[in-house]
Amino acid sequence: MIRRFLCFPDLNNGNLHALILDGLTYRMQLKKGEIITLKIEKLAFGGQGIGKWEGRVCFVNDVVPGDTVEASLTKIKPKRLEARLTKVVESSELRVAPKCKHFEKCGGCVWQFLSYEDQLKFKEEQVRETLQHLGGFSGDEVREILGCAKPWHYRNKMEFSFGMEEEKVMLGLHLPKRRYDVFDLEECYLCAPVAAEIVTKVRDWANEQKLVVFDNHHQDGLLRNLIIREGKNTGELMVNLETSENSFPCVDSFRELFKGDERITSLIWSTVMQRRGTPTYREYTTLAGRGAIFEEMNLPTGESLKFKIAPDAFFQPNTHQAEKLYAEALQAADLTGGEIVYDLYCGTGTIGLFCAHQAARVVGIEINKNAILNARENAERNNIKNAEFFVGDTGKALKEHELPKPDVIIVDPPRAGLQGDIPEQVASLGAKRIVYVSCNPATLTRDLKIFTQNNYQLEYVQPVDMFPHTYHIENVAVLILQ
């Protein structure tokens, strides 16, 4: 019997798959763009589906656990593959019909093809697996995730982008991973229904006025963004049109567009001044109503705090779920009325002000000067006398300021977590409790592990779903001094 043989010069680079020829098995090199078939087993933090192909883990976007899919390889490594979905061969039983007509082309929601109950289940699993695999924790520390009572129309802020198609102005959201490509939005189930109505109104007006969209490449044009903010508990509404610093002769026409609309309490025109190599500067002009809106947040005690939201102010995008998140942080702090509380990375002071009613003193530290000014205003507005806020880098501020020894430390850092030796600095302060609020399970786990190496024990982690239909997860972790 004559058999055919094939020779390959490199069989050890890991990018090989099987070829059967005349009954013998040979290995061939994988190539980008090659189509593979696999079954999706679970979801990773970041929204990608995970399956296995010939012993290697493969990550694929836009899939549901249980899907059998064909996917085109985009990255090839010895133990890991990444691929782009090309076809769903067999749909998972978990798949549901998306609510929004824009789902397949919008970069806003990524999980609308899952029921909300399944979304919560996968998020909780991701937190548990991250703690186990990256931190060596048991995973039993993770409590049942707190879901959102109203998972639709929950966002209090949405930023819509302008785009051009030939000579037509477009206004909506970006296509996935496409920084400059925009589609015309007709509906959105993340924000209040009035937002889509306003988007349509402004888009039609921009086309009637024959306005030009700002071009980042040529640094020319006018229209940049439309930002809509809503007070979920107060009903106040802000419409903010962002333009470049180029001439805007039809500003009066824009003002007239909303004349008589009593729903809008704040109509703003923002001029963005941007030069390469210099910080971006914004100038705000109030066209109608007030220059800011107000929002209220309810405390577990039944009292409420009032916050002023200027056009550039940060405020948690999901008001009602933020109330749950901060209530969890307050409960985790276990305050009895006599404690000194540090609120590190305090932003506009929201968490610290939640705690102030049950603490002797609150000390907030934040590097953003404007955020600290807002925090001080928020304290004054709510007649809170026992909270003070300092501008500064957290690590330096802890060393430079003569502050009283804390009983409880609350940290709410950016996605990158606590940088450098800050975990060790925080641990060295000897607070009896550390409450860590995080939006990134991976960096949270990294820092929790450092704290447990510095005389702290992890008591529990409470996941809170702030952003339904996306892969984002907030957590409140509690550490106890040993």
C-alpha positions in Angstrom: 0.0 0.0 0.0 1.4 3.4 -1.0 0.9 6.2 1.5 1.4 9.9 0.8 3.5 12.0 3.3 3.6 15.7 3.9 6.6 17.5 5.5 6.3 20.7 7.6 9.4 22.7 8.6 8.0 24.0 11.9 5.8 21.8 14.1 6.5 23.5 17.4 5.0 26.9 17.2 1.7 25.9 18.6 -0.4 27.1 15.7 -1.2 23.6 14.3 -4.3 21.5 13.7 -4.9 18.0 12.4 -5.1 16.9 8.8 -5.9 13.3 8.0 -4.5 12.0 4.7 -4.6 8.3 3.6 -5.4 7.4 7.2 -2.5 9.2 8.8 -2.7 12.3 11.0 -0.6 15.3 10.1 -0.4 18.8 11.7 -0.9 22.0 9.8 -0.5 25.6 10.8 -3.5 27.7 11.8 -3.9 31.0 10.0 -5.9 34.2 10.9 -9.2 34.2 9.1 -9.5 30.4 9.3 -13.0 29.2 10.3 -13.4 26.9 13.3 -16.5 25.4 14.8 -16.9 25.2 18.6 -19.5 25.2 21.4 -19.6 28.1 23.8 -19.4 27.0 27.4 -19.5 30.2 29.5 -19.1 34.0 29.5 -15.9 35.8 30.5 -15.7 39.2 32.3 -15.7 41.6 29.3 -18.6 39.9 27.6 -16.8 37.4 25.4 -17.9 33.8 25.2 -15.5 31.0 26.0 -15.3 27.6 24.3 -12.6 25.1 23.6 -11.2 24.0 20.3 -8.6 21.2 20.1 -7.7 21.7 23.8 -7.2 25.4 23.5 -9.5 28.1 25.0 -11.2 30.3 22.4 -12.8 33.6 23.1 -15.6 34.8 20.8 -17.8 37.9 20.9 -21.6 38.1 20.5 -22.3 34.6 21.7 -24.4 32.9 24.4 -23.4 29.8 26.5 -24.8 26.8 24.7 -24.3 28.3 21.2 -22.5 26.1 18.6 -20.8 28.6 16.3 -18.5 29.1 13.4 -15.9 31.7 14.0 -13.0 33.3 12.1 -9.7 33.3 14.0 -8.3 36.8 14.8 -5.5 35.9 17.3 -3.6 32.6 17.6 -1.5 31.7 20.6 -0.2 28.3 21.8 -2.9 28.0 24.5 -5.4 30.7 23.6 -7.4 31.6 20.5 -9.6 34.6 19.7 -12.2 34.6 17.0 -14.9 36.7 15.4 -18.4 35.2 15.1 -19.4 34.4 11.5 -22.4 32.1 12.0 -24.5 30.6 14.8 -24.8 27.0 13.7 -27.1 26.0 16.6 -28.6 28.6 19.0 -28.5 28.1 22.7 -31.7 27.6 24.7 -30.6 30.6 26.7 -31.0 33.0 23.7 -33.9 35.5 23.9 -35.0 38.1 21.4 -33.4 41.5 22.0 -35.8 44.3 23.0 -34.1 47.0 20.9 -34.1 47.2 17.1 -30.5 48.6 17.1 -29.1 45.7 19.2 -27.0 44.0 16.5 -25.3 47.3 15.4 -25.1 49.2 18.6 -22.1 49.2 21.0 -24.2 50.1 24.0 -25.8 46.8 25.1 -24.0 43.5 24.6 -26.2 41.1 26.6 -29.8 41.8 25.4 -29.9 38.3 23.9 -29.9 36.9 27.5 -32.7 37.1 30.0 -32.0 39.4 32.9 -32.0 36.5 35.3 -29.3 34.7 33.3 -27.3 37.9 33.1 -27.2 38.1 36.9 -26.3 34.5 37.2 -23.3 34.9 34.8 -22.1 38.1 36.5 -22.1 36.4 39.9 -20.2 33.4 38.5 -17.6 35.7 37.0 -16.9 37.4 40.3 -16.6 34.1 42.1 -14.3 32.6 39.4 -12.1 35.7 39.4 -11.6 35.5 43.2 -10.8 31.8 42.9 -8.5 31.9 39.9 -6.7 35.2 40.4 -6.7 35.5 44.2 -6.8 31.9 45.5 -9.9 32.6 47.5 -12.5 29.9 48.0 -15.3 31.8 46.2 -17.7 31.2 49.1 -17.1 34.8 50.1 -19.3 36.0 47.2 -22.9 36.7 48.1 -25.9 36.6 45.8 -25.8 39.5 43.4 -28.2 42.4 43.9 -30.1 42.9 40.7 -31.8 46.0 39.4 -35.5 46.2 40.1 -36.0 48.1 36.8 -33.4 46.9 34.3 -34.7 49.1 31.4 -34.5 52.9 31.1 -32.2 53.1 34.1 -29.5 55.4 33.0 -29.6 59.1 34.1 -27.0 60.2 31.5 -26.5 59.3 27.8 -24.0 60.8 25.4 -25.0 60.7 21.8 -22.6 61.3 18.9 -22.9 63.2 15.7 -21.7 61.7 12.4 -21.9 62.4 8.7 -23.1 60.2 5.8 -22.4 62.1 2.6 -24.0 65.4 3.4 -26.5 64.1 5.9 -26.1 64.7 9.7 -26.5 61.6 11.8 -27.1 61.4 15.5 -27.0 58.3 17.7 -24.5 55.9 19.2 -21.4 54.3 17.9 -21.1 50.9 16.1 -19.1 48.4 18.2 -15.4 49.2 18.3 -15.9 51.9 15.7 -14.8 55.2 17.2 -16.1 57.5 14.4 -19.0 55.5 12.8 -22.4 56.5 14.1 -25.9 55.1 13.3 -29.1 57.1 13.5 -30.8 56.2 16.8 -34.6 55.8 16.9 -35.0 54.1 20.3 -32.9 53.2 23.3 -34.0 51.2 26.3 -31.1 52.2 28.6 -32.3 55.8 29.1 -35.6 57.6 29.5 -37.9 57.3 26.4 -37.8 61.1 26.0 -34.1 60.9 25.0 -34.9 59.2 21.7 -37.5 61.9 21.0 -34.9 64.6 21.7 -32.3 62.9 19.5 -34.7 62.8 16.6 -35.7 66.5 17.1 -32.0 67.7 17.2 -31.0 65.5 14.2 -33.8 66.9 12.1 -33.0 70.5 13.2 -29.3 70.0 12.3 -30.1 68.8 8.8 -32.6 71.6 8.3 -29.8 74.1 9.3 -27.3 72.3 7.0 -24.8 72.1 9.8 -21.5 70.2 9.6 -20.2 67.6 12.0 -16.8 68.1 13.7 -14.1 66.1 12.0 -11.4 64.9 14.4 -8.9 64.1 11.6 -9.1 67.6 10.1 -10.1 69.4 13.3 -12.8 71.2 11.5 -16.6 71.3 11.6 -19.1 72.1 14.4 -21.3 69.4 15.9 -19.7 67.1 18.4 -22.1 65.5 20.9 -25.6 65.7 22.5 -25.7 64.9 26.2 -29.0 64.2 28.0 -29.1 64.0 31.8 -32.1 63.2 34.0 -32.8 63.4 37.7 -34.5 60.0 38.2 -35.9 61.1 41.6 -36.6 64.8 40.8 -37.7 64.5 37.2 -35.4 67.3 36.1 -33.9 67.2 32.6 -30.8 68.7 31.0 -30.1 68.9 27.3 -26.5 69.8 26.5 -25.3 70.4 22.9 -21.5 70.2 22.5 -19.9 72.0 19.6 -16.4 72.9 18.5 -15.2 76.5 19.0 -16.1 77.3 15.4 -18.8 79.9 14.7 -22.4 78.7 15.7 -24.7 81.3 14.1 -27.9 79.3 14.7 -27.6 79.1 18.5 -30.9 81.1 18.8 -32.5 78.6 16.5 -31.4 75.8 18.8 -32.9 77.6 21.8 -36.2 78.1 20.0 -36.3 74.4 19.2 -37.1 73.7 22.9 -39.1 76.8 23.7 -42.2 75.8 25.6 -41.0 72.3 26.5 -41.6 72.4 30.2 -39.9 69.0 30.7 -36.5 70.6 30.1 -35.2 72.4 33.1 -31.7 73.1 31.8 -30.7 73.8 28.2 -26.9 74.1 27.7 -24.5 74.9 24.9 -21.0 73.6 25.5 -18.1 74.8 23.5 -15.2 72.4 23.4 -11.7 73.9 22.9 -9.3 71.2 22.0 -5.7 71.5 20.7 -3.2 68.8 20.3 -0.7 68.8 23.2 -2.9 71.0 25.5 -5.7 70.1 27.9 -9.2 70.1 26.6 -11.2 73.1 27.9 -15.0 73.5 27.9 -17.1 76.6 28.2 -20.7 76.4 29.2 -23.5 78.7 28.2 -27.0 78.4 29.7 -29.6 79.0 27.0 -32.7 78.3 29.1 -33.5 77.3 32.6 -30.8 76.7 35.2 -27.1 75.9 34.6 -27.5 72.6 36.4 -30.1 70.0 37.5 -30.6 68.5 40.9 -31.0 64.9 42.0 -31.9 63.3 45.3 -30.6 60.0 46.7 -32.5 58.1 49.4 -30.7 56.9 52.5 -31.6 53.6 54.2 -32.9 55.7 57.1 -35.6 57.3 54.9 -33.8 60.6 54.7 -32.4 61.9 51.4 -29.4 63.8 50.1 -29.7 66.4 47.4 -27.0 66.8 44.7 -26.3 69.5 42.2 -25.3 68.0 38.8 -23.5 70.5 36.6 -22.9 69.7 32.9 -19.4 68.4 33.7 -20.1 66.7 37.0 -19.7 63.0 37.6 -22.7 61.2 39.0 -23.4 57.5 39.2 -25.3 56.8 35.9 -27.9 54.5 37.6 -29.4 56.6 40.4 -31.6 53.9 42.0 -29.0 51.2 41.9 -26.4 53.6 43.3 -28.7 54.0 46.3 -28.4 50.2 46.8 -24.6 50.2 46.2 -24.0 53.0 48.7 -26.4 51.4 51.2 -24.3 48.3 51.0 -21.2 50.3 51.6 -22.8 51.9 54.6 -23.9 48.6 56.0 -20.4 47.1 55.4 -18.9 50.0 57.3 -20.9 48.9 60.4 -20.9 52.4 61.9 -22.2 53.1 65.4 -21.8 56.9 65.4 -18.4 57.3 66.9 -16.1 56.3 64.0 -13.7 58.3 62.0 -14.2 57.3 58.3 -11.8 57.8 55.4 -13.4 58.1 52.0 -10.5 57.6 49.6 -11.0 58.3 45.9 -14.1 60.1 47.1 -15.1 61.8 43.8 -18.0 64.2 44.7 -18.2 62.8 48.1 -21.4 60.7 47.7 -20.3 57.6 49.7 -18.8 59.7 52.5 -22.0 61.8 52.8 -24.0 58.6 53.0 -21.9 57.7 56.0 -21.8 61.1 57.6 -25.1 60.7 59.5 -23.8 57.6 61.3 -20.1 58.6 61.8 -18.3 61.1 64.1 -16.2 62.4 61.2 -15.7 61.8 57.5 -12.4 62.6 55.7 -12.5 62.5 51.9 -9.5 62.6 49.5 -9.7 63.0 45.7 -7.2 64.1 43.1 -9.7 66.0 41.0 -10.1 69.6 42.3 -13.5 70.2 40.7 -14.8 67.0 42.3 -13.7 68.1 45.7 -15.4 71.5 45.2 -18.6 69.7 44.3 -18.1 67.4 47.4 -17.8 70.5 49.7 -20.9 72.1 48.0 -22.8 68.8 48.5 -21.9 68.7 52.2 -23.0 72.3 52.7 -26.2 71.8 50.7 -27.2 68.9 52.9 -26.1 70.7 56.1 -23.5 68.1 56.9 -20.9 69.5 59.2 -18.8 66.5 60.0 -17.3 65.8 56.5 -14.2 67.5 55.1 -12.6 66.9 51.7 -9.0 67.3 50.6 -7.5 67.6 47.1 -4.6 65.3 46.5 -3.2 62.1 45.3 -4.3 59.4 47.7 -0.8 58.0 48.4 0.7 61.4 49.0 -2.2 62.8 50.9 -2.1 59.9 53.4 1.5 60.8 54.1 1.3 64.7 54.0 -1.8 65.5 56.0 -1.9 65.1 59.7 -5.1 63.1 59.9 -6.7 61.3 62.8 -6.4 57.5 62.9 -9.3 56.0 60.9 -11.7 53.3 62.3 -13.1 52.6 58.9 -11.6 53.2 55.4 -13.7 53.2 52.3 -11.9 53.0 48.9 -13.6 53.5 45.5 -10.8 53.6 43.0 -10.9 53.7 39.2 -10.9 50.5 37.2 -7.1 50.1 37.6 -7.6 49.7 41.3 -5.1 50.8 44.0 -1.8 51.6 42.3 1.7 51.1 43.6 2.1 50.7 47.3 -1.3 52.2 48.2 -2.7 48.9 49.4 0.2 48.6 51.9 -0.2 52.3 52.9 -3.9 51.8 53.6 -3.3 48.6 55.5 -0.6 50.3 57.6 -3.2 52.8 59.0 -4.7 49.9 61.0 -8.4 50.6 60.4 -10.6 47.9 61.9 -12.6 47.7 58.6 -11.8 48.4 55.0 -14.7 48.7 52.6 -13.6 48.3 48.9 -16.0 49.5 46.2 -14.9 48.3 42.8 -16.0 48.2 39.2 -13.4 45.7 38.1 -13.3 42.1 39.6 -9.8 41.5 38.4 -8.1 44.5 40.1 -10.3 44.1 43.1 -9.1 40.5 43.5 -5.5 41.6 43.1 -5.8 44.2 45.8 -7.8 42.0 48.2 -5.0 39.5 48.0 -2.5 42.2 49.1 -4.7 43.2 52.0 -4.9 39.6 53.2 -1.1 39.5 53.2 -1.2 42.5 55.5 -3.2 41.4 58.4 -6.7 41.6 56.9 -9.2 38.9 56.3 -11.8 39.0 53.5 -15.3 38.7 55.1 -17.5 38.9 52.0 -17.9 40.3 48.5 -21.3 41.7 47.5 -21.9 42.0 43.7 -24.3 44.8 42.7 -25.6 45.0 39.1 -25.4 48.7 38.2 -25.6 48.3 34.4 -28.0 45.7 33.1 -27.5 44.3 29.6 -23.8 45.0 29.8 -20.9 42.9 31.3 -20.0 45.6 33.9 -20.2 44.5 37.6 -19.8 46.6 40.8 -18.7 44.9 44.0 -18.6 45.9 47.7 -15.9 43.9 49.6 -15.4 43.9 53.3 -12.0 43.3 55.0 -11.6 42.9 58.8 -8.3 43.6 60.7 -6.9 40.5 62.4 
